[in-house]
């Protein structure tokens, strides 16, 4: 069956003639030029090329012979005039197939397809559209996030050339000025509303069971900056060791799959332990806006590390009715007393759990607190809550620490005793004062802490002192008001590495270790894009990790973790997309590419997608945009003005 290309006709318009016998419509072509003085387009000439049959405004065109002579290809078509202009249909559909047009462009698309689909699957795309739908900002922000993932950089200066060769939600290139204005348009309130919409999306997608019982990891990191204009920059405890001012980033994300629940930035000189009060207040405001969740109050269980351990934070969680699994630093007297009281049970061989290689023991205590504290007044502590003190003991850690201390002490002892011996050899009489003046500099503290001195002044290792020193080594304490099972609390705490992994992705894999933002006005927008980019990477990492534990991975006989996620995305991005005026198709996808997409639960795009040529469905000649939340057959156009 032969295939036809569409005729290429000059610009045309519709005219009307009215007389006594009625009205009829005719089609005219025209030429025009731009008049600099009038500052508008001026028509040069026009020529009637045919009329619309049937006396109607829209219908089949009967062309004049001179025009058919100029365009002989029209003989193969039935041409109609429609509200959108010419519409062509093969004159003999049995002999000729649907019209195929010349491709408009080819773009790198495999990785972008995966990331856009992931946004739709997780609800990030829905939240972006709801919050930033004006001026298609949601498409532009999603495109910037994809750029950050694929280029592994948050310096947006190279976005414009990247967008020309990569298939993105927003297909038009954005220059530096347009990107700056886009980022400046994002307000802190919109970021709050984004998280509000995101959590509403979780409720709709995953149901009440998920929404009622979310274990969330809470952590923060610092990002150094050279900028002089950011109001949040301050010198603080720089976790990267840079002698630079910094901004702190805080993230609350679901432990299991890495979905972001909330994120914020705050001044670089604020300690982690001091941030919980404001965070819980902001979460209360954010969740109170969740429409459709009036009867579904999310039961967040916060899982925190030692950086958030304080009596104030523990009480704040209780006051705000949040559950927690909190790592204790054993600096609270009551916690240390509980461990001491249960020490023998924890050390007992029968407390060993084979699966985790941990000794486990739990004690339930009644914890007193004030549910309505008043600044400046002594806490009443009339309220109480049951707190489970989960104690874990790793014998290997204790033995390793003890062996290290013993070896260092033995080394110090030998060096110290060599000086004592030398003192006896060089002096007829050795006095206590002379012995007390012996010192071995940096190793002397081992003698003082872990040795006893005999009657001759020689140092001997004291096993009792070493045992006292390592008494609490290898012991981890988790405090929880909701989880009574020590094993579940242990696994919940270990899963909190999800957020630590997110920050590792944030800094190391995406190279977001600098802000690259010169003003507060654009900082919020860039922070949002960075958060989305890091979350997408973390979710993909989680999916790959889960895949490699599954039977599917054993069947596929492939280890995706042998390569970095960035490398895998680079390989996916070699899949090309060919875009036509009436549709698009992907390269044939098979082998390792199909396995990779299946492993991360991303559907394989159709190898070829055909469109019946219908002017009503035809996209703009200037722009082709696929909205990342819709199905692959919803190719859309966007002619809105850019920011």
Secondary structure by P-SEA (a helix, b strand, c coil): ccccccccccccbbbbbbcccbbbbbbbbbbbbbbccccbbbbcccccccccccccccccccccaaaaaacccccccccccccccccccccccccccccccccccccccaaaaaaaaaaaaaaaaaaaaaaccccaaaaaaaaaaaaaaaaccccccaaaaaaacccccccccccaaaaaaaaaaccaaaaaaaaaaaaaaaaaaccaaaaaccbbbbbbbbbbbccccccccccccccccccbbbbbbbbbbccccccccccccccccccccccaaaaaaaaaaaaaacccccccccbbbbbbccccccaaaaaaaaaaccccbbbbccccaaaaaaaaaaccccccccccccccccbbbbbbbbbbbbccccccccccccbbbbbbbbbbbcaaaaaaaaaaaaaaaaaaaaaaaaaaaaaaaacccccaaaaaacccccaaaaaaccccccccbbbbbbaaaaaaaaccccbbbbbbcccccaaaaaaaaaacaaaaaaaaaacccccccccccccccaaaaaaaaaaaaaaaaaaaaaaaaaaaacaaaaaaccccccccaaaaaaaaacbbbbbcccccccccccaaaaaaaaaacccccccbbbbcccccccccccccccccccccccccccccccc
